[in-house]
Amino acid sequence: MYRALIVDDELAARETLQCLIQWDRIGFEQPVCANNGLQALELYKQNRFDVVFTDIEMPLMDGLELIEQIRALCPKQKVVVISCHESFEYARCAMRLGVDDYLIKDLMNADELYVHMVNIKSELEAQSDYLNIEKKYDINDIVERLLVEDDTITPQERAMAEELMGLNKKEAIAALSVIVDSYEKMKAKLRQEANTWYQSMASFKAELQLNSLASVEIKEGEYLLIFQAGDSFSMLNFINYSIQYANYIRSLANKLGILSVSIGISNFSSKLSDIPVMYEQAFQACGMRVVAGLNKSLMYHGIGKQHRTFDKTALDRSVRQVKELLFNADLRCLKLVQRLYATDMIDGFMELNYYNYLNSRLYGVAFDYIDQNEISYSTLFQNNLLDIEEIAALETAIQMADCFCKIFQILIEQRKGSIRNDGSLTQRAKHVIEENYDKGITLGDIANTLHVHKGYLCRVFKEETGENLMQYVINFKIEKAKEMLFTTSLKLYEISEKLGFASPQYFSSVFKRQTNLTPNEYKKQNS
């Protein structure tokens, strides 16, 4: 995956650029952000970035000075200026520094940015030195292809992998499934510290590669590691060593500020072809965190054969009791839910099937309640109260029990009129903007108020209105400015301040881009 750095002192501009396109679809990681040139330079010195997007006017170090510093470190670095300034002088200075493009941020849409990024990606791929790093076959690539049963792996590649892993010397290998606990929640919680979070994750990924025979990123926050398990084939020695290794991996995460990591450990093998099986074993072992709790090392050995079944008839009977209590607005249904998720009732891998089945049954109970009580589905979904993806992402039995207890408690309160339908997500977003346009409101502020993810909010708003959300905010402010020009005696700097613009100059610049007239010209022409 390629990496991008966004540098802009305006939070709204950074967030808009982050959400304007789906970066992963064009082969880029989610961009890292900096709010001034000095911060960006420090990030650049510590990380590899394939392209840098930078504004020009920023505190501490402006964009032009940043480009000079970057050019001194890496003359071939791709740099794109994204600015609100259309001044020829700015553009000339930037071009003199060898920037790859100069874009006007307020005039750019998703399609234009997508085209620019595809072109940049093509140029990166065309660079031979980049190809030498990213395209060559290596041990990580071979392991990743083994996982998907890629039949194009050559005998030479297999031999190379066996040699690097010591399998030709009768060494044994094993797999770790490493999962950063509550990854999405941590990312959302630290949205204001996104730079630190993404930097920590990038550093953790690099440490995993340095401290394993092979490392594959399964998805964000989830990794497969292959490590050497020794040559004694003693189960006791293997258990001791693998637990020590897992603890070492966890210590690497802790040093980077990643405080909770669950690790599953597979059985060992001396065959390269067993890597897919070892991955499944490690992943299943890690799945046992649903019972054991988070931030633990869990071994597949000793639990792999416990494929027991549970009594669905008895469980269905208990679920019916939950439903009856819920429909009678009886809070005792919450205690029964907690008891159904008690971990001492079950053991072995059976828990995974049990909890999946219990989740689906209680999910159905909630929907039956919604249907029979004519509750608006949209109200619940907008508040992530009954989102199947949210429920599926829960990691422990305690989290599952708490989730359904919260849902049922809200449903009971709703019966008393404590929850009401506030309209569509787009309507609610517009209402938030109307109430807060004068406070310098950002995309993050709107999403936080509505309790939804920024990306989801942007997508829904664009689908329903055909307009970019932050562009709507700008349009709304300009319409308010037009009203103030004719209905008040406020000066331009006062209007700028009331509308939450950073400065009167920036307000006038945005106004002119929207209307092709300065505020004074507009007032004179329409008076």
C-alpha positions in Angstrom: 0.0 0.0 0.0 1.2 3.5 -0.8 1.3 6.2 1.9 0.2 9.9 1.8 0.8 12.8 4.1 -1.7 15.7 4.3 -0.5 19.0 5.6 -3.0 21.8 6.3 -3.7 24.0 9.3 -7.4 23.8 8.9 -9.0 20.7 10.4 -12.0 20.9 8.0 -9.7 20.9 5.0 -7.7 17.9 6.3 -10.8 15.9 7.1 -12.5 16.7 3.8 -9.4 15.5 1.8 -9.3 12.3 4.0 -13.0 11.5 3.3 -13.3 12.7 -0.3 -12.3 9.4 -1.8 -11.8 5.8 -0.7 -8.1 5.7 -0.5 -7.8 1.9 -0.1 -9.5 1.4 -3.4 -6.6 3.0 -5.2 -3.9 1.3 -3.2 -3.3 3.9 -0.5 -3.4 3.6 3.2 -5.6 6.1 5.1 -3.5 9.4 4.9 -1.5 10.7 7.9 -2.2 14.3 8.7 -0.2 17.2 10.1 -1.5 20.7 11.0 1.6 22.7 10.1 4.9 22.4 8.2 7.1 21.8 11.2 5.0 18.9 12.4 4.9 17.5 8.9 8.7 17.6 8.6 9.1 15.6 11.8 6.7 13.0 10.5 8.4 12.9 7.2 11.8 12.3 8.8 10.4 9.3 10.7 8.3 7.7 8.0 8.2 6.9 4.3 5.5 8.8 2.3 4.9 8.3 -1.4 3.1 11.6 -1.9 2.8 14.8 0.2 -0.2 17.1 -0.1 0.4 20.5 1.5 -1.3 23.8 1.9 0.9 27.0 1.5 -0.1 29.4 4.3 0.4 27.7 7.7 1.8 28.6 11.1 5.3 27.7 12.3 6.5 26.6 8.8 4.6 27.3 5.6 4.1 24.9 2.7 6.9 26.4 0.5 9.5 26.1 3.2 8.3 22.5 3.9 8.7 21.6 0.2 12.3 23.0 0.2 13.1 20.9 3.3 11.6 17.8 1.8 13.4 18.3 -1.5 16.7 18.5 0.5 15.9 15.1 2.1 14.5 13.4 -1.0 14.8 15.2 -4.4 12.4 12.8 -6.1 9.6 13.1 -3.5 6.2 13.6 -5.1 4.5 16.8 -3.7 1.1 18.2 -4.6 0.1 21.7 -3.4 -3.6 21.9 -2.4 -4.4 25.5 -1.6 -7.2 28.0 -1.5 -4.9 30.6 -3.2 -5.2 31.0 -6.9 -2.4 33.6 -7.0 0.0 33.2 -9.9 2.9 34.1 -7.6 2.2 31.2 -5.3 1.8 28.8 -8.2 5.1 30.0 -9.7 7.0 29.6 -6.4 5.6 26.1 -6.0 6.4 25.1 -9.6 10.0 26.4 -9.2 10.3 24.0 -6.3 9.3 21.1 -8.6 5.9 20.3 -7.2 4.0 17.7 -9.2 0.7 19.6 -9.2 -1.1 22.7 -7.9 -4.7 22.2 -7.0 -7.3 24.6 -5.7 -8.9 22.9 -2.8 -12.4 24.5 -2.9 -12.8 23.8 -6.6 -11.7 20.1 -6.4 -14.2 17.3 -6.3 -13.9 13.6 -5.6 -13.7 12.7 -9.3 -10.8 15.1 -9.9 -8.9 13.9 -6.9 -9.4 10.3 -7.9 -8.0 11.0 -11.4 -5.0 12.8 -9.8 -4.3 9.9 -7.4 -4.6 7.3 -10.2 -2.0 9.2 -12.2 0.3 9.5 -9.2 0.0 5.8 -8.5 0.9 5.0 -12.1 4.0 7.3 -11.9 5.0 5.6 -8.6 4.7 2.2 -10.2 6.8 3.3 -13.2 9.7 4.2 -11.0 12.2 1.3 -11.2 13.6 1.9 -7.7 10.0 1.7 -6.3 9.3 -1.5 -8.2 12.5 -3.0 -6.8 11.2 -2.5 -3.3 7.5 -3.3 -3.7 7.3 -5.8 -6.6 10.0 -8.3 -5.9 8.9 -11.6 -4.4 9.9 -12.0 -0.8 9.0 -14.2 2.1 6.0 -12.1 3.1 4.6 -12.3 -0.4 5.0 -16.1 -0.6 3.2 -16.6 2.8 0.4 -14.3 1.7 0.0 -16.3 -1.5 0.0 -19.6 0.4 -2.9 -18.3 2.5 -5.0 -17.9 -0.6 -3.8 -21.2 -2.2 -2.1 -19.4 -5.0 -0.9 -22.1 -7.5 1.5 -19.8 -9.2 4.2 -20.2 -6.4 7.2 -21.7 -8.1 9.4 -24.5 -6.8 12.2 -22.0 -6.5 10.1 -19.7 -4.3 9.1 -22.6 -2.1 12.7 -23.6 -1.7 13.7 -20.1 -0.9 10.9 -19.8 1.8 11.9 -23.2 3.3 15.5 -22.1 3.5 14.8 -18.8 5.1 12.5 -20.4 7.7 15.0 -23.2 8.4 12.6 -25.9 7.3 15.4 -27.5 5.2 17.3 -28.0 8.5 14.4 -29.7 10.2 13.4 -26.6 12.2 9.8 -26.1 13.2 7.6 -23.0 12.6 4.4 -21.8 14.1 1.9 -19.0 13.6 0.7 -16.1 15.7 -2.6 -14.3 15.0 -2.1 -10.8 16.4 -5.2 -8.7 16.8 -5.2 -5.1 18.1 -8.1 -5.2 20.5 -11.0 -2.8 19.8 -9.2 -1.4 16.8 -12.1 0.6 15.3 -13.1 2.0 18.6 -9.6 3.1 19.5 -9.3 4.7 16.1 -12.6 6.6 16.6 -11.7 7.5 20.1 -8.4 9.0 19.0 -9.7 10.8 16.0 -8.2 14.1 17.3 -4.9 12.3 17.6 -5.1 10.5 14.2 -1.5 11.3 13.3 -0.3 9.6 16.5 -2.5 6.5 16.0 -1.6 5.9 12.4 2.0 6.5 13.2 1.9 4.0 16.0 0.2 1.4 13.8 2.7 1.9 11.0 5.6 1.5 13.5 4.0 -1.6 15.0 3.6 -3.1 11.5 7.3 -2.4 10.8 8.3 -4.0 14.2 6.4 -7.1 13.4 8.2 -7.5 10.1 11.6 -7.0 11.8 10.8 -9.6 14.6 9.3 -12.5 12.6 10.2 -14.9 9.8 7.2 -13.5 7.9 4.5 -11.0 8.5 1.2 -10.5 6.7 -1.4 -7.8 7.3 -4.7 -9.6 7.1 -6.6 -6.4 7.6 -6.3 -3.2 9.6 -5.2 -4.1 13.1 -4.9 -7.9 12.4 -1.6 -9.6 11.5 -0.3 -13.1 10.8 3.3 -13.8 12.0 5.4 -16.9 11.3 8.1 -17.6 13.9 10.7 -20.3 14.4 9.5 -22.8 17.0 12.8 -24.6 17.5 14.1 -28.1 16.6 13.3 -30.2 19.6 9.6 -30.8 18.7 9.0 -30.9 22.5 5.5 -29.6 23.2 6.5 -28.3 26.7 9.5 -26.3 25.2 7.3 -25.1 22.4 4.6 -23.8 24.8 7.2 -22.0 26.9 9.0 -20.4 23.9 5.8 -19.4 22.1 4.3 -17.7 25.2 7.6 -15.8 25.7 7.6 -14.8 22.0 3.9 -13.7 22.2 4.7 -11.6 25.3 7.6 -10.0 23.5 5.3 -9.0 20.6 2.9 -7.5 23.1 5.7 -5.5 24.7 6.5 -4.0 21.3 2.9 -2.9 21.0 2.9 -1.4 24.5 6.0 0.7 23.8 4.2 2.2 20.9 1.1 3.1 22.9 -1.0 0.1 21.7 -2.1 -1.1 25.1 -4.2 -4.2 24.3 -3.3 -7.0 21.9 -4.8 -10.4 21.8 -2.6 -13.2 20.4 -3.5 -16.7 19.2 -0.8 -19.3 18.9 -1.0 -22.3 16.5 0.5 -25.8 16.8 4.0 -26.2 15.3 4.9 -27.8 12.0 7.9 -28.5 9.8 6.0 -28.1 6.5 5.7 -24.9 4.5 2.3 -26.2 3.2 0.9 -26.2 6.7 1.0 -22.4 7.0 -2.7 -22.0 6.0 -3.7 -24.6 8.6 -1.5 -22.9 11.3 -3.1 -19.5 10.5 -6.6 -21.0 11.0 -5.5 -22.5 14.3 -4.0 -19.3 15.5 -7.0 -17.3 14.4 -9.4 -19.7 16.1 -7.3 -19.6 19.3 -7.4 -15.8 19.2 -11.2 -16.0 18.8 -11.3 -17.5 22.3 -10.8 -14.0 23.7 -14.6 -13.8 23.5 -14.4 -15.9 26.8 -10.9 -15.4 28.1 -11.0 -11.6 27.7 -8.7 -9.2 25.8 -5.0 -8.7 25.9 -4.1 -12.4 26.4 -2.0 -15.1 24.7 -4.2 -18.1 23.8 -2.9 -21.4 22.6 -4.7 -23.6 20.1 -3.1 -26.7 21.7 -5.4 -28.2 24.4 -8.6 -26.6 23.1 -8.5 -27.6 19.5 -10.5 -30.8 20.0 -13.2 -29.4 22.2 -15.9 -29.3 19.5 -18.9 -29.7 21.8 -22.5 -28.8 21.1 -25.0 -26.8 23.2 -28.7 -27.4 23.9 -30.5 -25.1 21.4 -33.9 -26.1 22.9 -32.9 -24.9 26.4 -31.3 -21.7 24.9 -34.4 -21.0 22.8 -36.6 -21.4 25.9 -34.5 -18.8 27.8 -34.6 -16.4 24.8 -38.4 -16.7 24.8 -38.3 -15.7 28.5 -36.2 -12.6 27.6 -38.7 -11.7 24.9 -41.7 -12.0 27.2 -40.1 -9.9 29.9 -39.0 -7.3 27.3 -42.5 -7.0 25.8 -43.8 -6.4 29.3 -41.2 -3.7 29.8 -39.8 -5.8 32.7 -36.2 -4.9 33.4 -35.6 -8.4 34.7 -34.9 -9.3 31.1 -31.5 -7.5 31.5 -30.5 -9.9 34.3 -31.5 -12.9 32.2 -29.4 -11.6 29.3 -26.4 -11.2 31.6 -26.8 -14.8 32.8 -27.0 -16.2 29.2 -23.6 -14.7 28.5 -22.0 -16.0 31.7 -18.8 -17.8 30.6 -19.0 -20.5 33.3 -21.9 -22.1 31.5 -19.9 -23.4 28.5 -16.4 -24.3 27.5 -14.2 -25.1 24.4 -14.7 -23.8 20.9 -18.4 -24.3 21.4 -18.6 -20.8 22.9 -18.0 -19.3 19.5 -21.0 -21.0 18.0 -23.1 -20.5 21.1 -22.5 -16.7 21.2 -23.1 -16.3 17.4 -26.4 -18.2 17.8 -27.4 -16.2 20.9 -26.5 -12.9 19.2 -28.7 -13.7 16.2 -31.6 -14.8 18.5 -31.5 -11.6 20.6 -31.1 -9.5 17.5 -34.3 -11.1 16.3 -36.1 -10.3 19.6 -35.1 -6.7 19.3 -36.5 -6.5 15.7 -39.7 -8.2 16.7 -40.2 -5.6 19.4 -39.5 -2.8 16.9 -42.0 -4.1 14.4 -44.8 -4.7 16.9 -44.3 -1.3 18.6 -44.0 0.6 15.2 -40.6 2.1 16.2 -38.6 3.9 13.4 -35.8 1.6 12.3 -33.8 4.7 11.1 -33.6 6.2 14.6 -32.0 3.1 16.0 -29.6 2.5 13.1 -28.4 6.2 13.1 -27.4 5.8 16.7 -25.7 2.5 16.0 -28.0 0.8 18.6 -28.9 -2.1 16.4 -26.2 -2.2 13.7 -25.4 -5.8 12.8 -21.9 -4.9 11.9 -21.3 -3.3 15.3 -22.7 -6.3 17.1 -20.5 -8.7 14.9 -17.4 -6.6 15.9 -17.9 -7.2 19.6 -15.0 -9.1 21.0 -16.0 -10.5 24.4 -19.0 -12.1 26.1 -19.2 -9.1 28.5 -19.3 -6.6 25.6 -22.1 -8.7 23.9 -24.1 -8.8 27.1 -23.7 -5.1 27.8 -24.7 -4.3 24.2 -28.0 -6.2 24.3 -28.8 -4.9 27.8 -28.3 -1.4 26.5 -30.5 -2.1 23.4 -33.3 -3.6 25.5 -33.1 -0.9 28.1 -33.5 1.8 25.5 -36.4 -0.1 23.9 -38.1 -0.2 27.2 -37.5 3.5 27.8 -38.7 4.2 24.2 -42.1 2.7 25.1 -42.4 5.5 27.6 -41.7 8.1 25.0 -38.0 8.8 25.8 -36.9 8.2 22.2 -38.5 9.9 19.2 -37.9 10.0 15.5 -35.7 13.0 14.6 -35.8 12.5 10.8 -33.2 11.3 8.4 -29.5 11.5 9.0 -29.1 14.2 6.3 -31.9 16.3 7.8 -30.3 16.0 11.3 -26.9 16.9 9.8 -28.4 20.0 8.2 -30.0 20.9 11.5 -26.7 20.7 13.4 -25.1 22.9 10.7 -27.9 25.5 11.0 -27.5 25.6 14.8 -23.7 25.7 14.8 -22.5 27.3 11.5 -21.2 30.3 13.5 -18.8 28.2 15.6 -16.3 27.1 13.0 -18.0 23.6 12.9 -15.9 20.8 11.4 -16.9 17.4 9.9 -15.7 15.7 13.1 -18.0 18.0 15.2 -21.0 17.1 13.1 -20.3 13.4 13.1 -19.7 13.4 16.9 -23.0 15.2 17.5 -24.9 12.6 15.4 -22.9 9.7 16.9 -21.9 8.3 13.4 -18.6 7.7 11.6 -17.4 10.6 9.5 -17.0 8.5 6.4 -20.5 7.1 6.7 -22.0 10.6 7.2 -20.2 12.0 4.1 -21.4 9.1 2.0 -25.1 9.3 3.1 -25.1 13.1 2.7 -23.6 12.9 -0.8 -26.0 10.1 -1.8 -29.1 12.0 -0.6 -28.1 15.6 -1.7 -25.5 15.1 -4.4 -23.4 17.6 -2.6 -20.2 17.3 -0.5 -21.0 17.9 3.2 -18.3 20.5 3.9 -19.1 22.2 0.6 -22.7 22.4 1.9 -21.4 24.1 5.1 -19.5 26.6 3.0 -22.5 27.3 0.8 -24.7 27.7 3.9 -22.3 30.3 5.4 -22.1 32.3 2.1 -25.9 32.4 1.9 -26.0 33.7 5.5 -23.3 36.2 4.6 -25.5 37.5 1.7 -28.3 38.0 4.1 -26.2 39.9 6.6 -24.8 42.2 3.9 -28.4 43.5 3.3 -30.1 43.1 6.7 -27.4 44.3 9.1 -24.9 47.1 9.3 -22.1 44.8 10.3 -18.7 45.4 8.8 -17.0 42.6 6.8 -14.7 41.6 9.6 -17.7 41.3 12.0 -19.6 39.1 9.5 -16.5 37.0 9.0 -16.3 36.5 12.8 -19.9 35.7 13.2 -19.8 33.1 10.5 -16.8 31.4 12.0 -14.2 32.1 9.3 -10.5 32.2 10.3 -10.0 35.7 9.0 -11.8 38.4 7.0 -9.3 37.8 4.1 -10.2 34.1 4.0 -13.9 35.0 4.2 -13.6 37.4 1.2 -11.6 34.8 -0.7 -14.3 32.1 -0.2 -17.1 34.5 -1.0 -15.5 35.5 -4.3 -14.9 31.9 -5.3 -18.6 31.1 -4.6 -20.1 34.3 -6.3 -17.3 35.6 -8.6 -17.7 38.9 -6.6 -16.2 40.3 -3.5 -18.6 41.0 -0.6 -18.6 44.7 -1.3 -19.1 44.1 -5.1 -22.0 41.8 -4.4 -23.7 44.3 -2.1 -23.2 47.1 -4.6 -24.5 45.1 -7.5 -27.6 43.8 -5.7 -28.5 47.0 -3.8 
